[in-house]
Amino acid sequence: MTRKRLTERFPALLPLRQAQRKACFYLGMRLDGRRYAGTLSRPLPLVIFGETVPLYNRETGFPMLYQENKVFNLQLAAQKLNGLLIRPGETFSFFQAVREADREIPYRDGLIVVNGQLTTAPGGGLCQLSNLLFWLFLHSPLTIVERSGHREKDFPDLGDQPAGVDATVAEGWLDLKVRNDTGETYQLGLSFGPETMTGLLRADRETGVEYQVENRGLRYHRRGGEVIEEVDVLRRELSRATGELLRECFLYHNRCRIGYPLPGEMAAAE
């Protein structure tokens, strides 16, 4: 039997634990010697990659109010990210960048996982933004410093990206970080339509490389009554000028529990 966390046994302690973790979380970034991205600027000249994703997930089993609240939270956080420069030698941290986005206008209650349970809390839904940013970063030479995949997925993903390219975040616990080890400056761009969110990654000059991210060995199996998704995530680097394959590399293996019925053609192996 899995041992319960202290905050699972005594839920009233959770706010205190969260405050403690956040204080240590940001203190650690102040002392780690990295230069964190924090400058907003007008758009850089080149778009090197972009993606548009749906905003509303109607398969959550929760009232759509929480999807509306999620969109509100995403737009609030995006104001701190739109136009953000990641200069050579700088590190991007999701939470360092969006910190205090809700200082004047509070986040609304959205879906969030707490102690392994899907519930609602202020700021819920920001993972959709970190997912999109991670997808952008995978199509660039930026170095992934920290990324955590969701340990469970309680409803189907939005969009048509390969499996296993999500990046969950939890302030005080899990962050999304990338470092710019190149000589180019990169910049984030975010915009919203009535039903969509668009992310752009800009640069101050062309790199000459195109990136393709793909799955290998996607499989589902049952373990202890649960359905587990496992997949390898790989990346191919091609010359923009000729299309020649320059390099193919394994990025990571992703594993998570699936909490919704799979389509018939994706039945899990026993």
DODREN-274839 format. One record per residue (C-alpha): residue number from 1; x, y, z. Coordinates in nm, 3 decimals, decimal comma. Each point is the difference from the previous one (the first is absolute). Layout:
N
     n        xx        yy        zz
   NUM         X         Y         Z
...
This chain:
270
     n        xx        yy        zz
     1     0,000     0,000     0,000
     2     0,133     0,344    -0,093
     3     0,072     0,213     0,303
     4    -0,211     0,317     0,010
     5     0,163     0,341     0,004
     6    -0,040     0,207     0,317
     7    -0,217     0,248    -0,192
     8    -0,226    -0,285    -0,114
     9    -0,050    -0,106     0,362
    10    -0,039     0,359     0,123
    11    -0,131     0,216    -0,293
    12    -0,004     0,314     0,219
    13     0,381    -0,005    -0,014
    14     0,009     0,034    -0,379
    15     0,001     0,385    -0,018
    16     0,289     0,014     0,246
    17     0,193    -0,263    -0,196
    18    -0,064     0,187    -0,325
    19     0,126     0,329     0,147
    20     0,312    -0,174     0,129
    21     0,074    -0,164    -0,333
    22    -0,053     0,322    -0,197
    23     0,236     0,195     0,227
    24     0,275    -0,261    -0,045
    25    -0,080    -0,029    -0,372
    26     0,066     0,368    -0,075
    27     0,287     0,031     0,246
    28     0,171    -0,287    -0,180
    29    -0,025     0,190    -0,330
    30     0,144     0,314     0,159
    31     0,302    -0,197     0,118
    32     0,063    -0,241    -0,289
    33     0,221     0,238    -0,204
    34    -0,217    -0,005    -0,311
    35    -0,118     0,307    -0,190
    36    -0,373    -0,030    -0,046
    37    -0,189     0,142    -0,296
    38    -0,214     0,297     0,098
    39     0,006     0,261    -0,278
    40    -0,301     0,068    -0,223
    41     0,061     0,150    -0,342
    42    -0,164     0,073    -0,333
    43    -0,011    -0,303    -0,235
    44     0,326    -0,133    -0,139
    45     0,012    -0,030    -0,382
    46    -0,009    -0,378    -0,058
    47    -0,261    -0,258     0,100
    48     0,178    -0,333     0,023
    49    -0,295    -0,205     0,123
    50    -0,365     0,045     0,090
    51    -0,294    -0,208     0,115
    52    -0,372     0,061     0,054
    53    -0,191    -0,218     0,249
    54    -0,367    -0,024     0,105
    55    -0,085     0,170     0,329
    56    -0,311    -0,182     0,115
    57    -0,002    -0,365     0,104
    58    -0,356    -0,131     0,018
    59     0,105    -0,347     0,118
    60     0,102     0,080     0,359
    61    -0,321    -0,105     0,175
    62    -0,002     0,336     0,182
    63    -0,227     0,302    -0,074
    64     0,120     0,217    -0,289
    65     0,029     0,288     0,247
    66     0,343    -0,139     0,092
    67     0,107     0,010    -0,365
    68    -0,106     0,365    -0,018
    69     0,196     0,065     0,318
    70     0,302    -0,181    -0,145
    71    -0,003     0,224    -0,306
    72    -0,016     0,305     0,229
    73     0,303    -0,133     0,192
    74     0,193    -0,071    -0,322
    75    -0,061     0,351    -0,131
    76     0,109     0,150     0,332
    77     0,326    -0,198     0,006
    78     0,064     0,062    -0,372
    79     0,027     0,374     0,065
    80     0,326    -0,072     0,185
    81     0,131    -0,223    -0,279
    82    -0,100     0,168    -0,326
    83     0,314     0,169    -0,138
    84     0,235    -0,157     0,257
    85     0,360    -0,020    -0,121
    86     0,227    -0,297     0,075
    87     0,345     0,142    -0,066
    88     0,325    -0,196    -0,036
    89     0,099    -0,135     0,340
    90    -0,343     0,056     0,152
    91    -0,231    -0,264     0,147
    92    -0,376     0,007    -0,041
    93    -0,202    -0,112     0,302
    94    -0,377    -0,025    -0,041
    95    -0,074     0,108     0,354
    96     0,270     0,264     0,019
    97    -0,152     0,151    -0,315
    98    -0,368    -0,011     0,104
    99     0,060     0,076     0,367
   100    -0,259     0,243     0,138
   101    -0,201    -0,004    -0,323
   102    -0,301    -0,011     0,234
   103     0,120     0,275     0,233
   104    -0,268     0,250    -0,103
   105    -0,262    -0,232    -0,152
   106    -0,027    -0,338     0,175
   107     0,006    -0,328    -0,186
   108    -0,331    -0,183    -0,020
   109    -0,071    -0,359     0,100
   110     0,105    -0,247    -0,268
   111     0,077    -0,371    -0,012
   112     0,313    -0,110     0,183
   113     0,141    -0,320     0,148
   114     0,060     0,010     0,377
   115     0,134    -0,306     0,181
   116    -0,077    -0,209    -0,308
   117    -0,364     0,110    -0,018
   118    -0,157     0,220    -0,270
   119    -0,161     0,300     0,170
   120    -0,034     0,376    -0,045
   121     0,216     0,283     0,132
   122     0,102     0,356    -0,094
   123     0,237    -0,006    -0,297
   124    -0,114    -0,339    -0,120
   125     0,064    -0,074    -0,367
   126     0,338     0,171    -0,037
   127     0,149    -0,332    -0,108
   128    -0,156     0,055    -0,342
   129     0,228     0,301    -0,036
   130     0,311    -0,187     0,118
   131    -0,092    -0,285    -0,238
   132    -0,007     0,242    -0,293
   133     0,326     0,166     0,100
   134     0,175    -0,336     0,032
   135    -0,119    -0,093    -0,349
   136     0,147     0,326    -0,133
   137     0,329    -0,056     0,182
   138     0,033    -0,350    -0,147
   139     0,011     0,168    -0,343
   140     0,304     0,209     0,089
   141     0,360    -0,047     0,112
   142    -0,084     0,117     0,354
   143     0,121    -0,243     0,266
   144    -0,270    -0,161     0,213
   145     0,110     0,040     0,363
   146    -0,313    -0,115     0,182
   147    -0,315    -0,169    -0,122
   148    -0,245    -0,233     0,171
   149    -0,269    -0,200    -0,177
   150    -0,344    -0,052     0,146
   151    -0,010    -0,319     0,205
   152    -0,367    -0,040    -0,086
   153    -0,234     0,129    -0,270
   154    -0,365     0,008     0,100
   155    -0,136     0,112    -0,339
   156     0,125    -0,001    -0,361
   157     0,258     0,255    -0,114
   158    -0,094     0,300    -0,208
   159     0,167     0,044    -0,339
   160     0,184    -0,255    -0,210
   161     0,354     0,006     0,138
   162     0,176    -0,335     0,052
   163    -0,063    -0,180     0,328
   164     0,221     0,078     0,296
   165     0,104     0,357    -0,087
   166    -0,181     0,167     0,289
   167     0,168     0,194     0,282
   168    -0,187     0,020     0,328
   169     0,076     0,284     0,244
   170    -0,078     0,051     0,368
   171     0,128     0,313     0,172
   172     0,247    -0,098     0,269
   173     0,040    -0,353    -0,135
   174     0,027    -0,031    -0,379
   175     0,125     0,258    -0,250
   176     0,071     0,018    -0,371
   177     0,348     0,137    -0,070
   178     0,211     0,039    -0,314
   179     0,342     0,160    -0,044
   180     0,125     0,190    -0,301
   181     0,345    -0,141    -0,078
   182     0,002     0,152    -0,350
   183     0,113     0,333    -0,138
   184    -0,354     0,095    -0,107
   185    -0,276     0,173     0,197
   186    -0,339    -0,170     0,012
   187    -0,339     0,146     0,085
   188    -0,342    -0,128     0,098
   189    -0,320     0,117    -0,165
   190    -0,349    -0,089     0,120
   191    -0,342     0,095    -0,132
   192    -0,359    -0,118     0,040
   193    -0,294    -0,054    -0,230
   194    -0,357    -0,078     0,103
   195     0,078    -0,373     0,026
   196     0,378    -0,024    -0,038
   197     0,336     0,098     0,146
   198     0,299     0,061    -0,228
   199     0,363    -0,016     0,105
   200     0,292     0,131    -0,204
   201     0,372    -0,035     0,051
   202     0,191     0,283    -0,164
   203     0,373     0,059    -0,048
   204     0,225     0,288    -0,096
   205     0,162    -0,203    -0,280
   206    -0,045    -0,321    -0,195
   207     0,156    -0,319     0,137
   208    -0,033    -0,211    -0,315
   209    -0,140    -0,300     0,188
   210    -0,354    -0,140     0,003
   211    -0,119    -0,233     0,276
   212    -0,247    -0,289    -0,014
   213    -0,124    -0,171     0,315
   214    -0,149    -0,346    -0,021
   215    -0,099    -0,308     0,199
   216     0,140    -0,347    -0,010
   217    -0,139    -0,309     0,168
   218    -0,327     0,150     0,126
   219    -0,175    -0,268     0,203
   220    -0,269    -0,047     0,265
   221    -0,007    -0,273     0,260
   222    -0,188    -0,084     0,315
   223     0,168    -0,013     0,337
   224    -0,184    -0,051     0,327
   225    -0,330     0,092    -0,161
   226     0,138     0,324    -0,150
   227     0,075     0,085    -0,362
   228     0,357     0,121    -0,055
   229     0,122     0,191    -0,306
   230     0,367    -0,033    -0,090
   231     0,181     0,160    -0,292
   232     0,345     0,113    -0,114
   233     0,033     0,359    -0,120
   234     0,261     0,066    -0,270
   235     0,110     0,306    -0,194
   236     0,137     0,037    -0,351
   237     0,206     0,298    -0,111
   238    -0,009     0,089    -0,371
   239     0,166     0,263    -0,215
   240    -0,253     0,271    -0,089
   241     0,183     0,057    -0,327
   242     0,022    -0,358    -0,128
   243    -0,224    -0,213     0,222
   244     0,299    -0,223     0,081
   245    -0,018    -0,190     0,326
   246     0,272     0,140     0,225
   247    -0,068    -0,192     0,318
   248    -0,256    -0,221     0,170
   249     0,001    -0,039     0,375
   250    -0,200    -0,165     0,278
   251    -0,133     0,264     0,240
   252    -0,174    -0,196     0,277
   253    -0,239    -0,279     0,090
   254    -0,342     0,112     0,121
   255    -0,232    -0,199     0,224
   256    -0,337     0,098     0,145
   257    -0,327    -0,145     0,124
   258    -0,303     0,042    -0,225
   259    -0,321     0,081     0,186
   260    -0,246    -0,001    -0,291
   261    -0,128    -0,268    -0,241
   262     0,229    -0,061    -0,298
   263    -0,138    -0,017    -0,355
   264    -0,056    -0,358    -0,113
   265     0,302    -0,005    -0,234
   266     0,226     0,097     0,293
   267    -0,104    -0,273     0,241
   268     0,248    -0,068     0,277
   269     0,184    -0,332     0,008
   270    -0,066    -0,222     0,298
